[in-house]
């Protein structure tokens, strides 16, 4: 992460100024991105499969739960309307 001094806000650094400053800033940005990507710990294929399976099961469970809840509420509302219509 860059500090104020590194960016040039403290006065001493001239990086970030001038017509071609975007080139130096871009190179610095991509260099920092590459360094951060080297620090990333990527999950193994087994971990990806396991978490994908859990996400799919959870999505199916909540989909079925909400579908059932929708059916129950639909029947409840129709029953209430039926009572109101017959009164």
N, C-alpha and C positions, 0 to 999 in steps of 0.2 A: 504494500500500500504506500502510496506516495505521500510525503509530507509537504507542508507549505513551502519549505525551502527547496525541495526537489522540483516542485512545479514552477517556482520562480516568483512566488508571491512575496517573498521577503526582500527582494531587491537585488541580490547578488547574481542570480542565474539568469542568463538571457534566453534560455530555452523557452519556447512558447511565444516568441516574438518574431516579427519579420515575415516577409512574404513566403519563405520556404520552411517556416517553423512547423507546418503541418506534417512535413516529411519526417522530421526528427521526432515529433510527438507520436506519429503513427508507428514508427519503428520501435519507439520505447513502449508503446502500448502493446504491440504484438509480442515483443520480447517478454514483457511481464505476463502476458497471457500464456505463453509457452512455458514459462517457469512455474506458473500456478498449475497448469495441466500436468506437469510432471509430478506434482505433489498429490494429485488426486488418487485415492484408492478406489479402483474400479471393482465392482462385484464380480464374482465368478459366474460362470454359466449356470451352475447349480443354484446359486442364490437368486439369479434372475428368474429361472424357471419356478422356484419355490414361491417367490413373492408374486409373480404373475398369476400363479395358481390361486393364491390366497385372495388376490384382488378380484379374479373372476368369480370365485365362490362367494365372496362378500357381495359383489354386484348382483349375482343371481339371487342370493338370499334376500337382499333388500328389494329387488325387483318383484319377487314373489310376495313378499310381505306387503309392499305398497299396493300391489294388484289386489290382494285379498282385502286389505283395508278399504280400498276403493269400492270393491264389490259390496262389502258390508255397509259402508256409508250410503251407497246408492240404494240398497234395499231399505235402509232405515228412512231415508228421505222419501222414497216412494210410499212407504207405509204411512208416514206422517201426512203426506199429501192425500193418500187414500182416506185417512181418517177425516181430514179437513173437507174433502169433497163429499163425503157421505153425511156430513153434519148439516 
